[in-house]
Amino acid sequence: MLRPEVASELAASSTTVELPGHGASASALQSLLMVSGISPLRVVAALILCLIIGVAVILLIRRVGARAPVVRPGRRMRLAETLRLNARTTLYLVELDDVCVLLSGDSAGVRTLLRKGNRSEAHQ
């Protein structure tokens, strides 16, 4: 809420520049900022500083996030690699404990192509 003396000063202001799409004038806004002790230059500088900090944080998250692998304790199975052979066929290399399984997936389903490692440990 404006103090009465500020409101009367704003109403008595003779220079007004209408902002497109806004009922307030630029001089009234500038007067309000000056009366409250806020410099428009400080407002713009703070906005630019916030934008720079935001961009730096986004770049840091992207850079650190790409390097830090997600480790989930207790997981026994992981997809080691995929290889797209053509538009319909993909090879999957799956590791389960000490067992590596090579699978082929296509429109007919998934088939086991190769299994290496100790089979009895994989079924425990």
N, C-alpha and C positions, 0 to 999 in steps of 0.2 A: 504494500500500500504506500502511495506517495504521501509525503508530508505536505501540508497545505501550502507552505512557502515555495516548495519545489513545483507543485502543480500550478500555482499562479505564475511562476517564472516561465514554465513551459508554455502556458497559454498566452503569455505576453510576448513570446518570441516572434520576431518579425520575419526572419528568414526561414522558409520552409522549402524542403525539396521532397516531393512525394515519392515514396518507394512504390514501384509497380506491384499491385496486388496486395498492398498493405495499407491500413488506415493511418498508421503512424508516419511521421515525417522523419527524415534523416537528422535534421537539427534537433528534434525533440529527443531522439534516441541518443545522440551525442551529448546533449545537455544532461540527460539522465545519467549517462555513464560518468560524465565529469563531476556532477554533483555528488555522486556516490563514491567518488575518488578512484574510479577505475578508468585507466587510460585505454582508448581503443587499440593503441599500438601493443599494449600488454596483452589484450585479449587475442589479437591476431598472432602474436608471438607464442602465446600459450597453446593456441590451436595447432600451429605448425610444429611445436615441440611434441605435442601429443601424437600427431600423425607420424613423426619420425620415430618416436618410441614404439608405436604400434607396428610399423613396418619392420623395425629391427627385431621385435619379439616374434613376428610371423616368420621371418627368415631364420632366426635361431631355432625355432621349433621345427621347421622343415629340415634344417641341416642336422640337428641332433636326433630327431625322430627317425631319419633315414639310416643312421648309423647304429642306433641302439636296438639290437634284436630283442624281441619279446620272449622271455624265458618263462615257461609255465612248468613249475615243478609238478611231478607226478604224471606227466604225459608220456605214454609209452610209444605212441605212433606219431609219425610225422611224414609229410609229403616232402621228399627230398628234391624232386625235380619233375618238371613236365616238359614234354616235347611234342609239338604239333607236327604230325607227319603230312597231313593234307587237311582239306576242309572238313572231313568227317572222322578222321582217326587221330587219337592222341595217346601218347605213351606216358605212363605215370610210374615214377620210382618211389615206392613207399617203404619206409623203415619202421619196423616194429621190434623193439629191443635190439637183438643182434641179427635179426632176419631182414633181408632186403627182398622185396617183391617187385617185379616188373609187370605192370598191368597194361592192357590195351583197351581203350574205350572207343567204341564207334556206335553207329545207329543200331546195331544188333545187340549191344550190351557191353559188359566188361569181362575180359578174359585174363587169366593168369598166364603170362608167357614164360617167366623165369622166377625161381625162388632160390635164394642163397642164404645159408646160415643154418642154425640149429632149429629145426621145426618144432621140437618138443617144448622149447622155451616160449615159443610164440603162442602156444595154446594154453598156457597156465593162467 
